[in-house]
Amino acid sequence: MASRREFLHAAMAAALPPDPAMMTLAEAAEAVRRRKVSPVDLTRACLARIERLNPALNAFVTVAAEQALAEARRLEGRRPAGPLHGVPVALKDLIDVAGMKTTAASAIRKNHTAGEDAAVTKSLRSAGAVLLGKLNMDEFAYNFTSETSFFGRTPNPWKPDCIPGGSSGGSAAAVAARLCFGALGSDTGGSIRLPAALCGVVGLKPTYGLVSTEGVVPLAWSMDHVGPMTRTALDAALLLEGMTGRRCPLTTRVAAWRLGVVRRMFFDGIDREVGQAVEEAIRTLGRLTAGVREVALPALPPMPIIRAEAWAYHEPELSGRSGLYHPRTLREIREGEPVRVGEYARALRDLDRARRQIAEVFRDVDVLVTPACPLPACRFGSNPDFIYLRNSMPFNFFGIPAASIPCGFTSEGLPVGLQLAGPALGEARVLSLAHAYEAVTDWVRRVPPTA
């Protein structure tokens, strides 16, 4: 395994950029460690960008400027507390931070203030992170366009009349526009990977259960994941370490790895330019590894788990306060009411079976490759269908780690994402392959015109 400092040596040999917020998370953490920049410098740089760009981007719904600066000052000059020491990050607004609002972007919770930190928030603090505030999202994480928030929509930083994806749209937009060095999102059917793909950042859905969801507003607890959204794969590994307290060591030795491309269903209806970018990325990965072969995934029967569990969570509010929901959110939630107990029980049995069967696929390959999304970002108001989540949702059922990484742009300047998936607890494998790909391409270094 190559050391993290070896990965960063070349980057840190250069002078710091005029705007410290333009550094990657890994570069910023190393700069703090070497005392080339202070936590206060990084925090002020992010807050300045938030003040300048957020009025149009609407990515942050809560900016905790005073608290963030106070924490940055406390960390100033201290020995690093963890891998995120002094680095400003932000959280999707369904993750509790003590004393800060957790609204889940809903009028129902607009005045809800968290009494204590979520488990993952506590981990971030232990790792030395500076918490900048909360990020916009689709209401209760129940959409994928970032149009159903109580706070209004979040534009795509690459093309403001287009969706950033959802439900973690604010997290993706904030990372892409360099408002923070990393962000946390949640993913029940693709809500980290879809916005990562459409906004040109890295988004990782970890193994189910690796990151605690205690203190996180649920959508469907059997499928919910909390994960990092960053600019690079190395950044994602660092942020994941801060979220879990577990090492995520990357390697550059990927030449012997076998890749499996899943074409059945995943390439159906794919946009021509998205397909071209994905195929070129697959060819590049084939040259970096032992080669690519086509594989198939275990079948997934219809599963009503999300609908049933969302209904169970929201049912107490629906009798008297249903008018406070966005109409689309309310319609989706009510689809869970007719699900019968037996149907739900069988679905949980099938979910357990699928999570055991997927392990068999990795006897023949090391990493799976698919398009992250078959289409580029669409215009606001176009009412897109669930093809946008089709490629991401299977990996929520399987519960294995899956990431979207940037792999190109369309002629309209919209990002394209490539999805990599590994076996359970294979986050380091997924991110190592992503890191190897980033080393021979420049997609992660591109900055949106609005930034």
N, C-alpha and C positions, 0 to 999 in steps of 0.2 A: 504494500500500500504506500503510495506517495503521501508525504506529509502535507498538511494544509498550508504550511509556510512555503513549501516548494511551489504549490499552486499559485501563491500570492507573490512570490519573489519578484517576478518580472513587473507585475502591476505596481508594486510598491517602490520599485526603483525609479519610477517616473515621479515628477513633481505632482503634488496634489492639485486637483482641478480648482479653478477659481470658485466654483460653487461646490462645496463639499457634498451637497445632496446628490450630485451626479455620480458619486462613487457607488460601487456595489456594496451590498451588506458586508460581504467578506472583506473587501478593501477598507471599509469604514471601521470594522472591528479590529483589523490589524493596525490601522492608523492610530486608533485609540490606544491599543496595547503598546505601540511604540512611541506614544505621546507626540505624534506628529499633528494630531488634532484632538480636541477635547470633546467630551459628551455635550457640553454646552454649545460648542461650535456646530456640532451636527444637529442638535435640537433646534437651534436658531435658524439654521439653513432650511430645515424642513418646514418650520413654522412660517418662514418668509415665503416659501413656495405655496404653502396652503393659503396664506393671505392673498397672494396674487392670483392663483389659479382656481382655487376651490369655488369662488362665486359662480364661475361658468361650469365647472366640472361637477359640482355637487356630490363629491365623493365622501367628504366628511360630513357627518350630521352632528357630531360633538367634537370640539377641539379643546383639549384639556391643556391649554398653553401654560398656565401658571404651575399646574401640577407637574407637567413634563419638565419645565425648566428647573423646578425645585429638585426633582429627582436627578436631573443631569448634574446639577451643582453638588448634590450629595455624593455622586459617583466620581466627581472630578478628583483626579490624582490618587484614587484608591487602587489597590491591587484588583485586577479583573475578577469579578465575582462569578463569571461564567462566559460562555461563548458569545453572548450578546452584550457584553459590558459596554454601557454607554451608547448603544445603538437605538435610535428611535424607530418604533414599529407601531402599527395600529391594528385594531380588532374590528371584525364584523359586528354590527350592532345587535347580535343575539348572544354575545359572550359577556358574562358579568365582570365588571370592574367595580370594586367597592367604592361607593360614593358617587358613581357615575350612572347616568341613565342607561338602561337596557330596554330599547323600545321594540326591537324586532321590526322596525319601520312600520309600526301599526298605531293607529289612533287609540286602540284599546290600551296600549302600554305607554302612551306618550309621556306620562308622569311617573313611570316606574323607575325608581332608583335602587340599584343593587345594594344589598346590605353587606355582602362579602364578595371576594374574588372567586371566579370560577377556578377549577383546579388548574386549567391550562394557564390562566392569568397568574396564578401563584408561581407556576413553573417559569414563566417569562420573567417575573420579578427576580426569582432566584438566579436566573441566568444573566441578570444585569441589564435587561432591556429597559428602555425609556418608553412609556406608553403615551402616545400622542393623542389618542382619542378613539372615537367610534366611526365606523364606515357604513355608508348607505347600502341598501339591499332591497330585494323584493320582499314584500310583507310576509313575515313568518316563513321566509325562504320558499314560498309556494309559487314561484314562477321563474322564468329563465331569461327575461328581457330587461330587467331593471326599470320597469314601467309601473309597478304596483306599489311603490313606496309611499308612505304617508308624507314623506319629505320631498316628493317629486323625483323625476327620473335622473339618472346619471348618464351623460353622453359618453360615447366611445372616444377616447383621446385621439385616435387616429382619424376619425371622421365623425364630427359631433352630431350629424343627423342620423347616425346608426346606433344600434344597441351595443352595449359593452358585454352582453351576456348576463346571466344571473344564475342563482340569486346573489352571488358574491360580486356583483358588478362594481360596487364602490371600492372593494378591496383591489380588484384588478386594475381599475382606472387609477387609483391612487399610486399603485406600484409603477404602472406604465408611465405616469406623469411625474414620477420622482418626488411625490409628496411625502413618502416614507421609504425606508430601506427594505421593508417587508411588511406583509399583512397576513392576518389570519382570516380564513374563510371556512365555510362549512359546505359539505358535499353529501347530498342524499341521492341524487341521480345524475350529478355532473356539475354541481353549482360552484365548484372550484375550477374544474378543468375547462368547462365551456367558456367562462369569462376570461380565463387565462389564454385560451386559444384565440378568442376574438379581440383581445387587447394586446397580444404579443408579449406575454410574460410567461414565467414558469409557474405552474400550479400543480401541487401534489396532493392526491387523496391517499393518505396512508392506509396501512392495514387496519381493518375494522378492529376497534378496541385499543389500538396502540396509543392514541391520544384520548384522554378522558373527556367525556362530554358532560361531566358534572358542572352545573352552573351555566349550561348552554341551553337556550330555548330550543326544544326539539321540533323537528318536522315529523320524523318517523324513527324512533330510537333503535330499531333493528337495522337501519340502513344509514344512520347519520355518521358522518366522519368530520373531524376538524383537522385542517391541514394548512401548510404554508403556501403563500403566494409571494414570489420574489422575481428578481430580474434574471438570475442565473441558477443553474443546478447546484453549484457550490453554496450559494446563498440559501437555497431551500434546505440543504443538508444542515447548515448552521442553525437556521431557524427551527427546524425539526428537533435538533439536539436541545435547543432551549425550551421547546414545548414538552419534551419527554424526559429530559435528564439522561438520555441514552446517546451514546456515540453513534454517528452515522458516517463512518470513514469511507471516502471515495477512493477509487483506484483508477489508474490509467491503463491497466492491463486488461483490455477487452478483446484482444485479437483472437482468443480461443472461444469466445462466446458465440452461441448459435441463436439466431433470431427467427422468430416465427411471425409471419405476416398473416393476419386474419382478414381474408377478403370477403368471405360469405357474409352478406348483410352490411358489413362495415363500409364497403365501397359503393353500395347501391345508391343511385341518385346523386352521386358526388358532383359538385361543381367542377367544370373543366380546369380552371386555374388552380383550385384547391388540389385536385387530383394530380396535376403536373408537379406542384410543389412537394406533395407527399411522396410521389414516386421518385423524385430526385433525392429526397431525404433518405428514402429506403436504399437507393443505390449507394449513397454516401456511407450509410451505416454498414452496408454489405462489404464495402472496402475496408472498413475499420475493424470488422469482426471476421468470424469464420464463415460467414455467409448467411443467406436468407432462404427459408423454405416456407411454403404455405401450410398453415395449420387450421384446424377447426376447434371451436370451443364447445363445451357441453351445452345441450339445449336448455333453455330457460322457459319453463311453463309460465302462463300468466300468473302474476303475483299481486294480490290486492293489499300488500302489506302497508305501503305508504298511505293509501287512502284510509285504511282501517285505523292505523295508529294516529294519523293526523286528526281524524274524527274523534278519537278517544281523548286526545289532548284538548281539543277546542270545544267539545260538547258542553262543558259547564258555562261557557260564555255565550252560546248561541241562543239561549232562551230569552235573554233580555238585552243583549248588546250586539246582536248580529249586524245592526245598521252601521256599526263602526268599522266593519271590515271593508276592504276594497271589494267591489262586486265580483271580480274574477277570483280572488282568494276565497270568498264565501262559496262561490259555485263549486270550486275544486274541493273544498273541505266537505261540503254536503254530499259529494259523490261517495264518501266513505260510510255514510249512514246505512245503506242497504247491505253492506258486507256482513255475512253471517259468521257466527262463531266457528262453525266447522270449516268454512272456507278459509278463514284466517288461520286456524290451527294447521290445516293442510299446507298452507302457504309457508308457514314457519318450518314445517317438516321439509318441504322442498328447498327452502333457503339453506337449511343445514346440509342437505344432500349436495347442493350445488357448490357450497364452500369446501366440501370434501373432494368432490370430483375435479375441481379445477387444478388441484395439486398434481393430478396425473399428466396434465399438459406439459408441465415443466420437467418431466423426465426426458423429453426430447429436445426442448429448447430452453434457453436461459432468460430471454426477454421477449414479450409479445409486442408487435408494432401494428398500429392502425391509424387512420386519420382521427384526430381528436374530435372534429366536427366535419360533416360532409359539405357544409356551406360556409361562406364568409358571413360577416355581420350583415343583417338586413336593416332596412330603414325603420325608424320608430313608426308605430301605427300600422305595420304591415301584417300583424296578427300571425306570426309564424307558427308552424305546427311542431310536433314533438320530434321531428327528424333532427332537430338541433341537439337533443339529448340522447338520441338513439345509440350513438357510439360510446357514450360515457356510462350510461346506466347499467349495462351488464356487469361492470366491475364493482359497482356497489352491491349487487347481488352476490358476487363471488367474494367480496370482502378483501381483495388483494390490492397492493399498492399500484396506483396508476397515476401518471403525470402527463400533462400537456406541456410541450416545449415549442417555442417558435421555430418554424421551418420555411418561412417565405412570406411573400405578399402577393396580393392580386394586383392587376393593372390599376385598380382604383386606390391602391395603397392600404388595403385592409389585410391584417395579419392572418396567417394560416398556422394551425397548430398540428403537431404530430403527437400521438398518444403512445406512451411506452408503459408496459405493465410487467410486473414481476411476481414471483411467488410470495406467499404470506411472509411478512417481515423482511421482504427483499427491497426495502427502500433504498439502501445503499447501492444495490445492483442497478436499479432503475436510474438513479441520479448519476451514477458513474458513467453509464452509457450516454446519458444526456450531456454530461460534462465533456466526454470525448467528442461528441458531435459539435458542441459549442466551440471546441478548440480548432475546428477546421471550417467553421462557418462564421458569419458575422451578424446573424439575425438578432441575437440578444443585445448587441451593442447599438441598435438603432433606437432613436428617440422620437416619440410622436411630435408632429408639427405644433400641436397645441402646448407642448411642454417647453 
